[in-house]
Amino acid sequence: MKKGLSVIAFFMLIFLTACGGGGKIEGALNYEVEPFTFTNQNGDSVSLEDLKGKVWIADFIFTNCETVCPPMTAHMTKLQQEAEEAGVDVEFVSFSVDPEVDTPEKLKEFARNYDLSFDNWHFLTGYDQETIEEFAVSSFKAIVQKPKNNDQVIHGTKFYVIDQNGVVVKDFNGVENTPYEEIINVVKALQ
């Protein structure tokens, strides 16, 4: 009897360990973010390792965007403000999908159009176009593509919630009807 209980306990431990942080979230995506080290708006390096142990929310934007990026950044700004009001500890990361145009200075200038805080928000660049296209697909299952002879980049418009282990657990619409409360509840559930 003792041996049988030990075996059951062992398998339950393996099952619970395999679930990770996303195990608390119904319908978790469980995409693993690949290791990265990129440059933020201040010229500082930010890596996946720097974000380990923290819950973070990510999106893909670019400064010359004429359509979805301004509303996405406005929604992310509101999300940052609501998280602060709720006392929720979360980081924000915006990956540029046009890194050869979006220098740290240009990203900082873009961000200043919004009532946001740089305290917990990194606008990242410092890689080539091919890198961000591959990174978006492999880590977030998101398309990023810069057509030739066009300054508008095709990219996904989701907000992604990533757990303390660098695993994408949920995604949400970042352009319209962004569910701020639901996103904050997912972040709370991971903490």
Z-matrix of the N, CA and C atoms (Angstrom, degrees):
N
C 1 1.453
C 2 1.535 1 111.02
N 3 1.360 2 115.87 1 -44.83
C 4 1.462 3 119.55 2 179.44
C 5 1.520 4 111.61 3 -61.22
N 6 1.349 5 115.28 4 -40.60
C 7 1.466 6 119.84 5 -179.39
C 8 1.522 7 110.13 6 -63.80
N 9 1.334 8 116.64 7 -41.41
C 10 1.466 9 120.91 8 179.09
C 11 1.520 10 111.85 9 -62.23
N 12 1.327 11 117.02 10 -42.14
C 13 1.460 12 120.72 11 177.98
C 14 1.519 13 111.43 12 -66.28
N 15 1.323 14 116.81 13 -37.39
C 16 1.465 15 120.52 14 178.03
C 17 1.524 16 111.15 15 -63.02
N 18 1.331 17 116.61 16 -41.63
C 19 1.468 18 121.18 17 178.95
C 20 1.523 19 109.92 18 -64.07
N 21 1.333 20 117.10 19 -44.85
C 22 1.464 21 121.00 20 179.29
C 23 1.528 22 109.73 21 -61.91
N 24 1.316 23 116.80 22 -45.78
C 25 1.464 24 121.21 23 179.50
C 26 1.530 25 110.87 24 -60.64
N 27 1.322 26 116.79 25 -40.90
C 28 1.463 27 121.68 26 179.23
C 29 1.538 28 110.94 27 -60.39
N 30 1.347 29 116.25 28 -48.11
C 31 1.462 30 119.70 29 -178.65
C 32 1.531 31 111.98 30 -68.26
N 33 1.332 32 117.13 31 -34.36
C 34 1.466 33 119.54 32 176.22
C 35 1.527 34 110.16 33 -65.44
N 36 1.327 35 116.85 34 -39.64
C 37 1.455 36 121.08 35 178.36
C 38 1.529 37 110.42 36 -62.34
N 39 1.320 38 116.93 37 -44.66
C 40 1.476 39 121.15 38 177.96
C 41 1.525 40 109.88 39 -61.25
N 42 1.340 41 117.03 40 -45.04
C 43 1.456 42 121.01 41 -179.35
C 44 1.526 43 110.81 42 -61.54
N 45 1.324 44 117.38 43 -47.29
C 46 1.456 45 120.89 44 -178.62
C 47 1.521 46 111.86 45 -66.54
N 48 1.312 47 117.76 46 -36.82
C 49 1.461 48 121.48 47 177.87
C 50 1.521 49 110.83 48 -66.52
N 51 1.310 50 116.94 49 -38.89
C 52 1.463 51 121.12 50 -178.68
C 53 1.523 52 111.96 51 -67.08
N 54 1.332 53 116.98 52 -26.22
C 55 1.459 54 119.88 53 -177.85
C 56 1.522 55 112.43 54 -68.64
N 57 1.325 56 117.78 55 -33.18
C 58 1.460 57 120.87 56 -178.81
C 59 1.513 58 110.83 57 58.18
N 60 1.343 59 116.91 58 -162.04
C 61 1.455 60 122.12 59 -178.51
C 62 1.509 61 112.43 60 -63.97
N 63 1.338 62 116.78 61 -35.73
C 64 1.449 63 120.86 62 -178.80
C 65 1.510 64 113.11 63 -65.59
N 66 1.349 65 117.16 64 -15.20
C 67 1.450 66 120.92 65 179.74
C 68 1.520 67 112.21 66 -64.41
N 69 1.337 68 117.15 67 -21.19
C 70 1.459 69 121.70 68 179.31
C 71 1.529 70 111.27 69 -81.54
N 72 1.301 71 117.19 70 -12.76
C 73 1.457 72 122.12 71 -173.07
C 74 1.528 73 110.01 72 -108.64
N 75 1.328 74 114.81 73 122.37
C 76 1.461 75 119.45 74 179.22
C 77 1.531 76 109.50 75 -65.98
N 78 1.322 77 116.40 76 133.08
C 79 1.462 78 121.65 77 179.03
C 80 1.514 79 113.78 78 69.61
N 81 1.330 80 117.11 79 29.01
C 82 1.473 81 120.98 80 -178.87
C 83 1.524 82 110.75 81 -58.02
N 84 1.339 83 115.71 82 140.04
C 85 1.472 84 121.37 83 -179.54
C 86 1.526 85 112.04 84 -75.27
N 87 1.332 86 116.27 85 -39.54
C 88 1.469 87 123.10 86 179.18
C 89 1.528 88 114.14 87 58.09
N 90 1.344 89 117.07 88 43.83
C 91 1.464 90 121.61 89 171.43
C 92 1.526 91 107.26 90 -87.82
N 93 1.327 92 117.44 91 129.58
C 94 1.463 93 120.19 92 177.43
C 95 1.524 94 110.41 93 -86.38
N 96 1.331 95 116.08 94 127.64
C 97 1.464 96 121.01 95 177.53
C 98 1.528 97 107.81 96 -77.75
N 99 1.329 98 115.27 97 128.96
C 100 1.466 99 120.32 98 179.02
C 101 1.527 100 110.51 99 -69.70
N 102 1.323 101 117.33 100 148.72
C 103 1.474 102 119.43 101 177.26
C 104 1.526 103 110.72 102 -56.72
N 105 1.330 104 115.64 103 141.06
C 106 1.467 105 120.72 104 177.93
C 107 1.514 106 109.04 105 -149.28
N 108 1.322 107 115.00 106 156.18
C 109 1.460 108 122.87 107 168.72
C 110 1.519 109 105.80 108 -139.96
N 111 1.330 110 115.82 109 109.55
C 112 1.457 111 122.34 110 -177.57
C 113 1.530 112 109.42 111 -122.06
N 114 1.323 113 117.19 112 -178.20
C 115 1.467 114 122.70 113 -176.13
C 116 1.522 115 109.85 114 -114.03
N 117 1.347 116 116.27 115 132.85
C 118 1.463 117 118.58 116 -179.96
C 119 1.526 118 112.25 117 -92.65
N 120 1.320 119 115.84 118 -176.01
C 121 1.467 120 122.80 119 -175.63
C 122 1.528 121 113.01 120 -62.98
N 123 1.318 122 117.41 121 -17.23
C 124 1.475 123 120.92 122 177.91
C 125 1.529 124 112.38 123 -96.30
N 126 1.347 125 116.66 124 0.79
C 127 1.461 126 120.33 125 -177.39
C 128 1.516 127 112.84 126 84.15
N 129 1.339 128 117.14 127 8.81
C 130 1.467 129 121.64 128 179.97
C 131 1.524 130 110.83 129 -91.64
N 132 1.328 131 115.55 130 149.06
C 133 1.469 132 120.20 131 175.82
C 134 1.526 133 109.73 132 -76.05
N 135 1.325 134 114.98 133 137.22
C 136 1.468 135 122.10 134 174.35
C 137 1.518 136 105.95 135 -130.86
N 138 1.333 137 115.89 136 128.56
C 139 1.463 138 119.96 137 -177.77
C 140 1.525 139 110.69 138 -123.90
N 141 1.307 140 115.04 139 166.93
C 142 1.463 141 120.46 140 173.65
C 143 1.525 142 108.72 141 -58.34
N 144 1.317 143 115.83 142 -37.69
C 145 1.468 144 121.12 143 179.90
C 146 1.530 145 110.74 144 -61.27
N 147 1.344 146 117.45 145 -37.43
C 148 1.475 147 121.49 146 178.04
C 149 1.526 148 111.59 147 -63.96
N 150 1.327 149 116.22 148 -29.02
C 151 1.463 150 121.13 149 -177.10
C 152 1.525 151 112.89 150 -91.17
N 153 1.341 152 116.93 151 -9.72
C 154 1.473 153 120.11 152 178.93
C 155 1.522 154 109.03 153 -59.20
N 156 1.318 155 115.41 154 139.65
C 157 1.456 156 120.74 155 -178.69
C 158 1.518 157 113.12 156 87.57
N 159 1.361 158 116.87 157 -4.15
C 160 1.464 159 121.61 158 -179.91
C 161 1.530 160 109.20 159 -121.39
N 162 1.317 161 115.79 160 148.41
C 163 1.461 162 120.67 161 169.88
C 164 1.523 163 106.05 162 -87.97
N 165 1.341 164 116.73 163 137.70
C 166 1.456 165 119.83 164 -179.64
C 167 1.521 166 111.62 165 -140.19
N 168 1.322 167 114.61 166 158.70
C 169 1.458 168 122.34 167 179.45
C 170 1.521 169 106.88 168 -120.84
N 171 1.332 170 116.34 169 130.82
C 172 1.468 171 120.87 170 -175.58
C 173 1.525 172 111.31 171 -124.02
N 174 1.325 173 114.24 172 155.70
C 175 1.461 174 120.87 173 170.07
C 176 1.523 175 108.69 174 -150.61
N 177 1.331 176 115.72 175 176.27
C 178 1.462 177 123.16 176 -179.95
C 179 1.521 178 107.76 177 -122.50
N 180 1.337 179 116.07 178 125.16
C 181 1.467 180 121.27 179 -177.44
C 182 1.535 181 109.63 180 -144.00
N 183 1.328 182 116.42 181 174.10
C 184 1.472 183 120.65 182 168.58
C 185 1.524 184 108.80 183 -153.70
N 186 1.320 185 115.79 184 154.05
C 187 1.464 186 120.68 185 -169.04
C 188 1.521 187 114.45 186 -73.64
N 189 1.325 188 119.10 187 -26.46
C 190 1.470 189 121.33 188 179.65
C 191 1.524 190 112.69 189 -89.63
N 192 1.307 191 117.41 190 7.54
C 193 1.460 192 122.63 191 -175.86
C 194 1.526 193 110.30 192 -62.02
N 195 1.330 194 115.55 193 131.27
C 196 1.458 195 121.30 194 -178.28
C 197 1.526 196 112.68 195 -102.81
N 198 1.347 197 117.45 196 -0.01
C 199 1.462 198 118.68 197 -174.56
C 200 1.530 199 112.64 198 -128.15
N 201 1.309 200 118.19 199 -84.63
C 202 1.471 201 122.16 200 -167.58
C 203 1.527 202 116.14 201 -85.28
N 204 1.317 203 118.71 202 -24.04
C 205 1.474 204 120.08 203 -173.64
C 206 1.525 205 114.51 204 -67.26
N 207 1.338 206 119.31 205 -41.30
C 208 1.463 207 117.68 206 176.61
C 209 1.542 208 113.11 207 -59.26
N 210 1.352 209 119.26 208 -48.45
C 211 1.471 210 116.32 209 177.12
C 212 1.527 211 112.89 210 -65.77
N 213 1.325 212 118.10 211 -35.09
C 214 1.465 213 119.79 212 177.96
C 215 1.530 214 110.68 213 -61.38
N 216 1.322 215 116.48 214 -44.56
C 217 1.461 216 119.89 215 -178.81
C 218 1.525 217 110.72 216 -68.70
N 219 1.328 218 117.38 217 -34.61
C 220 1.465 219 120.73 218 175.26
C 221 1.533 220 110.23 219 -64.79
N 222 1.337 221 117.10 220 -42.07
C 223 1.468 222 120.47 221 178.69
C 224 1.534 223 111.11 222 -67.60
N 225 1.316 224 117.32 223 -38.88
C 226 1.461 225 120.37 224 178.50
C 227 1.537 226 109.67 225 -66.29
N 228 1.341 227 116.58 226 -37.15
C 229 1.467 228 121.01 227 176.58
C 230 1.530 229 110.21 228 -61.26
N 231 1.323 230 116.54 229 -45.81
C 232 1.475 231 120.64 230 178.52
C 233 1.526 232 109.98 231 -62.96
N 234 1.315 233 116.73 232 -39.70
C 235 1.465 234 121.14 233 178.30
C 236 1.538 235 110.29 234 -62.85
N 237 1.331 236 116.51 235 -41.85
C 238 1.461 237 120.68 236 177.52
C 239 1.529 238 109.89 237 -60.84
N 240 1.324 239 117.08 238 -44.38
C 241 1.466 240 121.27 239 -179.15
C 242 1.530 241 110.71 240 -65.21
N 243 1.335 242 117.17 241 -43.07
C 244 1.465 243 120.47 242 -179.33
C 245 1.532 244 111.35 243 -67.56
N 246 1.325 245 116.82 244 -36.34
C 247 1.467 246 120.18 245 177.36
C 248 1.526 247 109.67 246 -64.13
N 249 1.319 248 116.38 247 -41.69
C 250 1.465 249 119.95 248 179.21
C 251 1.532 250 110.54 249 -64.16
N 252 1.324 251 116.59 250 -44.38
C 253 1.476 252 120.76 251 178.91
C 254 1.529 253 111.24 252 -61.45
N 255 1.334 254 116.75 253 -34.47
C 256 1.466 255 121.59 254 -179.37
C 257 1.535 256 112.08 255 -83.70
N 258 1.331 257 116.75 256 -3.23
C 259 1.462 258 120.42 257 -179.40
C 260 1.519 259 113.30 258 70.74
N 261 1.333 260 115.56 259 28.68
C 262 1.467 261 121.18 260 -178.09
C 263 1.530 262 109.14 261 -94.85
N 264 1.321 263 116.17 262 126.93
C 265 1.464 264 122.48 263 -179.64
C 266 1.523 265 109.00 264 -88.42
N 267 1.318 266 116.85 265 109.65
C 268 1.464 267 121.50 266 -177.54
C 269 1.530 268 108.67 267 -149.82
N 270 1.326 269 115.74 268 147.05
C 271 1.465 270 121.96 269 176.20
C 272 1.537 271 108.53 270 -101.16
N 273 1.329 272 115.85 271 156.28
C 274 1.462 273 121.67 272 177.37
C 275 1.524 274 108.52 273 -123.45
N 276 1.337 275 115.70 274 138.48
C 277 1.456 276 121.17 275 -178.96
C 278 1.524 277 108.63 276 -136.58
N 279 1.332 278 115.91 277 123.67
C 280 1.462 279 121.30 278 174.62
C 281 1.521 280 107.79 279 -114.82
N 282 1.322 281 115.50 280 116.69
C 283 1.465 282 121.32 281 178.58
C 284 1.521 283 108.85 282 -89.10
N 285 1.328 284 117.76 283 127.01
C 286 1.462 285 120.27 284 174.69
C 287 1.521 286 109.77 285 -73.55
N 288 1.334 287 115.54 286 133.33
C 289 1.466 288 120.48 287 176.41
C 290 1.530 289 110.78 288 -97.33
N 291 1.336 290 115.75 289 7.19
C 292 1.462 291 121.71 290 178.31
C 293 1.536 292 108.24 291 -134.31
N 294 1.336 293 116.19 292 60.17
C 295 1.470 294 120.65 293 -169.15
C 296 1.517 295 115.50 294 -64.58
N 297 1.322 296 117.69 295 -24.80
C 298 1.459 297 118.66 296 -178.90
C 299 1.527 298 111.51 297 -75.49
N 300 1.327 299 117.15 298 -20.64
C 301 1.470 300 122.42 299 174.89
C 302 1.521 301 110.41 300 -95.74
N 303 1.322 302 116.36 301 -40.58
C 304 1.466 303 122.00 302 -173.47
C 305 1.528 304 112.28 303 -83.91
N 306 1.314 305 114.90 304 88.47
C 307 1.463 306 121.26 305 173.59
C 308 1.531 307 108.33 306 -75.61
N 309 1.319 308 118.73 307 165.68
C 310 1.465 309 120.04 308 174.68
C 311 1.535 310 112.02 309 -54.02
N 312 1.329 311 116.40 310 -41.57
C 313 1.464 312 120.94 311 -179.39
C 314 1.530 313 111.28 312 -63.64
N 315 1.334 314 115.80 313 -42.06
C 316 1.469 315 119.83 314 -178.99
C 317 1.529 316 110.67 315 -67.81
N 318 1.329 317 117.07 316 -38.02
C 319 1.464 318 120.85 317 177.37
C 320 1.534 319 110.56 318 -64.66
N 321 1.322 320 116.34 319 -40.64
C 322 1.466 321 120.36 320 179.71
C 323 1.528 322 110.26 321 -64.86
N 324 1.318 323 115.81 322 -42.33
C 325 1.470 324 121.25 323 178.47
C 326 1.535 325 110.08 324 -62.44
N 327 1.324 326 117.26 325 -43.38
C 328 1.475 327 122.66 326 177.47
C 329 1.531 328 109.99 327 -59.68
N 330 1.318 329 116.65 328 -47.28
C 331 1.465 330 121.96 329 -176.48
C 332 1.525 331 112.33 330 -65.15
N 333 1.301 332 116.96 331 -28.36
C 334 1.474 333 120.20 332 -179.24
C 335 1.530 334 112.30 333 -67.68
N 336 1.320 335 117.80 334 -10.76
C 337 1.469 336 121.61 335 175.38
C 338 1.531 337 111.72 336 -75.14
N 339 1.328 338 116.93 337 -5.18
C 340 1.471 339 122.25 338 -175.14
C 341 1.523 340 109.20 339 -123.76
N 342 1.322 341 115.22 340 153.55
C 343 1.464 342 121.23 341 -179.56
C 344 1.526 343 109.15 342 -86.55
N 345 1.336 344 115.29 343 63.09
C 346 1.463 345 120.76 344 -175.67
C 347 1.518 346 110.77 345 -114.10
N 348 1.324 347 114.36 346 168.13
C 349 1.465 348 120.80 347 177.48
C 350 1.523 349 109.66 348 -111.94
N 351 1.332 350 115.74 349 134.22
C 352 1.463 351 120.37 350 175.63
C 353 1.528 352 111.61 351 -81.22
N 354 1.329 353 117.55 352 -4.33
C 355 1.469 354 121.16 353 -177.15
C 356 1.529 355 112.75 354 -57.70
N 357 1.321 356 116.61 355 -37.05
C 358 1.469 357 120.06 356 -178.48
C 359 1.536 358 111.89 357 -134.58
N 360 1.354 359 115.84 358 28.23
C 361 1.466 360 119.70 359 -179.34
C 362 1.528 361 108.79 360 -132.80
N 363 1.330 362 115.91 361 121.75
C 364 1.463 363 122.70 362 178.35
C 365 1.523 364 109.74 363 -110.84
N 366 1.327 365 115.95 364 123.58
C 367 1.467 366 122.21 365 171.28
C 368 1.518 367 105.39 366 -97.76
N 369 1.337 368 117.10 367 114.33
C 370 1.467 369 120.29 368 -169.05
C 371 1.519 370 113.99 369 -105.79
N 372 1.326 371 114.63 370 144.71
C 373 1.454 372 125.15 371 177.01
C 374 1.533 373 106.35 372 -152.78
N 375 1.344 374 116.88 373 -161.27
C 376 1.469 375 119.08 374 175.98
C 377 1.512 376 113.56 375 92.98
N 378 1.316 377 116.99 376 27.92
C 379 1.460 378 123.08 377 178.67
C 380 1.520 379 106.79 378 -142.61
N 381 1.333 380 117.83 379 173.08
C 382 1.463 381 118.63 380 178.24
C 383 1.535 382 109.99 381 -95.62
N 384 1.319 383 114.90 382 172.05
C 385 1.470 384 121.12 383 -176.08
C 386 1.526 385 111.99 384 -59.74
N 387 1.318 386 116.36 385 -43.64
C 388 1.467 387 120.43 386 -179.26
C 389 1.536 388 111.19 387 -60.92
N 390 1.333 389 116.27 388 -39.64
C 391 1.468 390 120.59 389 -179.91
C 392 1.513 391 111.64 390 -60.77
N 393 1.344 392 118.04 391 -47.34
C 394 1.471 393 119.70 392 -177.21
C 395 1.529 394 110.43 393 -70.48
N 396 1.320 395 117.58 394 -33.60
C 397 1.468 396 119.74 395 178.31
C 398 1.527 397 110.67 396 -64.52
N 399 1.331 398 116.73 397 -43.77
C 400 1.474 399 120.84 398 179.00
C 401 1.526 400 111.38 399 -70.84
N 402 1.333 401 116.87 400 -40.86
C 403 1.463 402 122.05 401 -179.14
C 404 1.535 403 110.68 402 -62.66
N 405 1.321 404 117.36 403 -43.45
C 406 1.473 405 121.49 404 -179.00
C 407 1.523 406 111.10 405 -61.31
N 408 1.324 407 116.02 406 -43.73
C 409 1.468 408 119.69 407 -179.07
C 410 1.522 409 111.07 408 -70.39
N 411 1.327 410 117.33 409 -48.06
C 412 1.464 411 119.78 410 -174.56
C 413 1.530 412 112.71 411 -71.10
N 414 1.315 413 118.45 412 -34.68
C 415 1.463 414 120.96 413 -176.16
C 416 1.526 415 114.07 414 -94.71
N 417 1.324 416 117.66 415 -33.45
C 418 1.461 417 121.01 416 -173.14
C 419 1.523 418 113.91 417 -122.64
N 420 1.347 419 116.92 418 -1.40
C 421 1.476 420 121.69 419 -176.80
C 422 1.535 421 109.73 420 56.55
N 423 1.331 422 115.39 421 36.57
C 424 1.468 423 122.05 422 -176.69
C 425 1.523 424 109.87 423 -115.29
N 426 1.317 425 115.61 424 143.47
C 427 1.464 426 120.26 425 177.85
C 428 1.526 427 109.96 426 -85.58
N 429 1.320 428 115.21 427 138.58
C 430 1.462 429 123.42 428 168.62
C 431 1.515 430 105.41 429 -138.65
N 432 1.331 431 116.15 430 125.66
C 433 1.461 432 119.40 431 -179.08
C 434 1.524 433 109.27 432 -151.66
N 435 1.323 434 115.58 433 126.62
C 436 1.463 435 120.45 434 177.27
C 437 1.523 436 108.58 435 -104.01
N 438 1.327 437 116.40 436 108.05
C 439 1.471 438 119.35 437 179.63
C 440 1.529 439 110.99 438 -65.63
N 441 1.312 440 115.76 439 149.35
C 442 1.468 441 120.13 440 176.29
C 443 1.531 442 108.49 441 -67.48
N 444 1.323 443 116.09 442 147.38
C 445 1.459 444 122.81 443 178.14
C 446 1.528 445 114.05 444 58.19
N 447 1.336 446 116.73 445 33.68
C 448 1.469 447 120.75 446 178.24
C 449 1.523 448 107.32 447 -150.13
N 450 1.333 449 116.43 448 134.26
C 451 1.468 450 118.49 449 -179.26
C 452 1.530 451 112.51 450 -90.76
N 453 1.329 452 117.48 451 0.82
C 454 1.468 453 121.04 452 178.27
C 455 1.536 454 109.28 453 -97.98
N 456 1.331 455 115.20 454 126.58
C 457 1.460 456 121.65 455 -176.50
C 458 1.527 457 109.21 456 -97.35
N 459 1.318 458 115.88 457 135.51
C 460 1.465 459 121.59 458 175.26
C 461 1.528 460 107.04 459 -82.29
N 462 1.336 461 116.49 460 128.86
C 463 1.473 462 118.87 461 -179.80
C 464 1.519 463 110.99 462 -158.18
N 465 1.338 464 114.94 463 161.55
C 466 1.454 465 121.54 464 177.93
C 467 1.524 466 111.29 465 -70.04
N 468 1.326 467 115.52 466 158.00
C 469 1.465 468 120.92 467 -174.96
C 470 1.531 469 112.43 468 -122.30
N 471 1.298 470 116.94 469 26.97
C 472 1.468 471 121.19 470 -179.25
C 473 1.526 472 111.06 471 -90.70
N 474 1.337 473 114.49 472 155.83
C 475 1.457 474 122.46 473 165.90
C 476 1.523 475 105.04 474 -102.24
N 477 1.318 476 116.78 475 130.88
C 478 1.467 477 122.57 476 -177.23
C 479 1.524 478 109.99 477 -111.74
N 480 1.328 479 117.03 478 132.49
C 481 1.459 480 121.45 479 174.01
C 482 1.522 481 107.26 480 -99.27
N 483 1.330 482 115.49 481 124.98
C 484 1.467 483 122.25 482 -176.35
C 485 1.531 484 108.33 483 -117.04
N 486 1.326 485 116.36 484 134.76
C 487 1.464 486 119.88 485 -177.35
C 488 1.532 487 111.91 486 -82.45
N 489 1.334 488 115.83 487 -178.23
C 490 1.467 489 122.79 488 -175.85
C 491 1.525 490 113.40 489 -64.46
N 492 1.324 491 117.21 490 -16.27
C 493 1.465 492 121.41 491 -179.48
C 494 1.526 493 112.97 492 -99.91
N 495 1.343 494 116.95 493 6.42
C 496 1.461 495 119.96 494 -179.38
C 497 1.511 496 113.06 495 78.64
N 498 1.334 497 116.93 496 32.85
C 499 1.466 498 121.80 497 179.22
C 500 1.528 499 108.76 498 -113.96
N 501 1.334 500 116.27 499 126.44
C 502 1.466 501 121.42 500 177.23
C 503 1.522 502 107.48 501 -72.78
N 504 1.339 503 115.92 502 120.47
C 505 1.457 504 118.75 503 -177.67
C 506 1.527 505 113.08 504 -102.99
N 507 1.333 506 117.90 505 -32.53
C 508 1.465 507 120.67 506 -179.07
C 509 1.512 508 110.09 507 -148.24
N 510 1.344 509 115.41 508 157.11
C 511 1.461 510 119.96 509 170.20
C 512 1.527 511 109.29 510 -132.14
N 513 1.329 512 115.23 511 153.93
C 514 1.457 513 122.40 512 -175.50
C 515 1.522 514 109.65 513 -141.41
N 516 1.325 515 116.62 514 156.90
C 517 1.459 516 122.08 515 177.40
C 518 1.527 517 108.95 516 -65.16
N 519 1.313 518 116.27 517 124.70
C 520 1.458 519 120.50 518 -179.52
C 521 1.515 520 113.99 519 -99.89
N 522 1.344 521 117.11 520 -4.40
C 523 1.462 522 120.43 521 -174.88
C 524 1.524 523 112.68 522 -100.00
N 525 1.334 524 117.00 523 -46.78
C 526 1.462 525 119.27 524 -179.54
C 527 1.523 526 110.70 525 -141.31
N 528 1.311 527 114.24 526 151.88
C 529 1.470 528 121.52 527 -178.40
C 530 1.532 529 111.72 528 51.41
N 531 1.317 530 116.25 529 40.80
C 532 1.466 531 121.05 530 179.89
C 533 1.534 532 108.75 531 -63.92
N 534 1.331 533 117.32 532 122.62
C 535 1.466 534 120.47 533 -175.54
C 536 1.530 535 112.51 534 -84.74
N 537 1.334 536 116.56 535 77.84
C 538 1.471 537 121.60 536 -174.64
C 539 1.527 538 112.28 537 -52.14
N 540 1.326 539 116.36 538 -50.21
C 541 1.463 540 120.31 539 -176.07
C 542 1.527 541 111.27 540 -61.85
N 543 1.328 542 116.26 541 -41.78
C 544 1.467 543 120.38 542 179.39
C 545 1.528 544 111.02 543 -63.99
N 546 1.320 545 116.81 544 -41.59
C 547 1.469 546 120.94 545 178.44
C 548 1.529 547 110.35 546 -62.52
N 549 1.328 548 116.34 547 -46.01
C 550 1.462 549 120.60 548 179.78
C 551 1.516 550 110.60 549 -63.33
N 552 1.337 551 117.71 550 -36.39
C 553 1.464 552 120.62 551 177.66
C 554 1.526 553 111.91 552 -65.26
N 555 1.333 554 117.21 553 -36.95
C 556 1.465 555 120.79 554 176.60
C 557 1.531 556 109.33 555 -65.00
N 558 1.329 557 116.48 556 -44.28
C 559 1.471 558 120.01 557 178.73
C 560 1.529 559 109.95 558 -60.35
N 561 1.341 560 117.28 559 -44.80
C 562 1.475 561 121.04 560 178.64
C 563 1.528 562 110.97 561 -59.95
N 564 1.335 563 116.84 562 -41.48
C 565 1.470 564 120.51 563 -178.59
C 566 1.521 565 111.77 564 -63.70
N 567 1.325 566 117.02 565 -27.18
C 568 1.474 567 120.86 566 -179.22
C 569 1.528 568 112.14 567 -82.77
N 570 1.322 569 117.63 568 -16.32
C 571 1.469 570 120.61 569 -175.05
C 572 1.511 571 112.33 570 -89.51
